[in-house]
Amino acid sequence: MKYVALTSCPTGIAHTYMAAEQLVKTGKKLGHQVKVETQGSMGVEDELSARDIEEADAVIIACDLPVIGRERFDGKKILEVPVQEALKNAAGIFEKAAAL
């Protein structure tokens, strides 16, 4: 499957990027294509394109803050989880997202 994801944490430093890395690593291991946008202390990085979003089977939002540009995902299947879940149970996130 093909996923896009967003990650952010309150400080926008370590957990934002660690969660993004874990989602990409786990997704690849499970045979998925995953592209992650981070919304951290450096602002929005690796911004998802309209095409990325359109082609995605689902959106994973692993954020502890409001999402910047959330309207981009209107009409998509969305799974929202705390950023800590992306760190501790990324495989479970993909299982839940596939069931949407």
C-alpha positions as CSV (number, residue, x, y, z in Angstrom):
1,M,0.0,0.0,0.0
2,K,1.0,3.6,-0.4
3,Y,0.8,6.0,2.6
4,V,1.6,9.6,3.4
5,A,2.2,10.6,7.0
6,L,2.7,13.7,9.1
7,T,4.6,13.8,12.4
8,S,5.0,16.5,15.0
9,C,5.6,16.8,18.7
10,P,5.2,19.7,21.1
11,T,8.9,20.7,21.0
12,G,9.2,19.8,17.3
13,I,12.7,18.3,17.7
14,A,13.6,14.7,18.4
15,H,10.3,12.8,18.5
16,T,9.0,14.5,15.3
17,Y,12.0,13.1,13.3
18,M,12.3,9.8,15.2
19,A,8.6,9.0,14.5
20,A,9.1,9.9,10.8
21,E,12.1,7.6,10.6
22,Q,10.3,4.8,12.3
23,L,7.3,5.0,10.0
24,V,9.4,5.0,6.9
25,K,11.6,2.1,8.2
26,T,8.7,0.0,9.4
27,G,6.6,0.7,6.3
28,K,9.4,-0.3,4.0
29,K,9.9,-3.5,6.0
30,L,6.2,-4.3,5.6
31,G,6.4,-3.7,1.8
32,H,4.6,-0.3,1.9
33,Q,5.6,3.0,0.2
34,V,5.7,5.8,2.8
35,K,6.4,9.5,2.4
36,V,6.5,11.6,5.6
37,E,6.1,15.3,6.1
38,T,7.5,16.7,9.4
39,Q,6.1,19.7,11.1
40,G,8.8,20.5,13.7
41,S,10.9,23.3,15.0
42,M,12.3,23.9,11.5
43,G,8.8,24.4,10.1
44,V,7.3,22.1,7.5
45,E,9.9,19.8,5.9
46,D,9.5,17.3,3.1
47,E,6.1,18.8,2.3
48,L,3.7,16.3,0.7
49,S,2.7,17.3,-2.8
50,A,-0.9,17.1,-4.0
51,R,0.1,14.1,-6.1
52,D,1.6,12.3,-3.0
53,I,-1.7,12.8,-1.2
54,E,-3.9,11.9,-4.1
55,E,-2.0,8.6,-4.8
56,A,-2.0,7.6,-1.1
57,D,-4.3,4.8,0.1
58,A,-4.4,6.4,3.5
59,V,-3.0,9.2,5.7
60,I,-1.3,8.6,9.0
61,I,-1.2,11.6,11.3
62,A,1.2,11.0,14.2
63,C,1.0,14.4,15.8
64,D,0.5,15.9,19.2
65,L,-0.2,19.4,17.8
66,P,-2.7,20.7,15.3
67,V,-1.8,19.8,11.7
68,I,-0.8,22.6,9.4
69,G,-2.7,22.4,6.2
70,R,-5.1,19.6,7.3
71,E,-7.6,20.5,4.6
72,R,-5.2,18.9,2.1
73,F,-6.4,15.5,3.3
74,D,-10.2,16.1,3.0
75,G,-11.8,13.0,1.5
76,K,-8.9,10.7,2.4
77,K,-8.9,7.8,4.9
78,I,-7.1,9.2,8.0
79,L,-5.6,7.4,11.0
80,E,-4.7,9.7,13.9
81,V,-2.4,8.6,16.6
82,P,-0.1,10.2,19.2
83,V,3.5,10.7,18.1
84,Q,4.6,8.2,20.8
85,E,2.6,5.4,19.2
86,A,4.6,5.9,16.0
87,L,7.8,5.3,18.0
88,K,6.5,2.3,20.0
89,N,4.1,0.5,17.6
90,A,4.6,1.6,14.0
91,A,3.7,-1.9,12.7
92,G,0.4,-1.6,14.6
93,I,-0.3,1.7,13.0
94,F,0.1,0.2,9.5
95,E,-2.2,-2.6,10.5
96,K,-4.9,-0.1,11.7
97,A,-4.4,2.1,8.6
98,A,-4.8,-0.9,6.2
99,A,-8.1,-1.7,7.9
100,L,-9.6,1.8,7.3
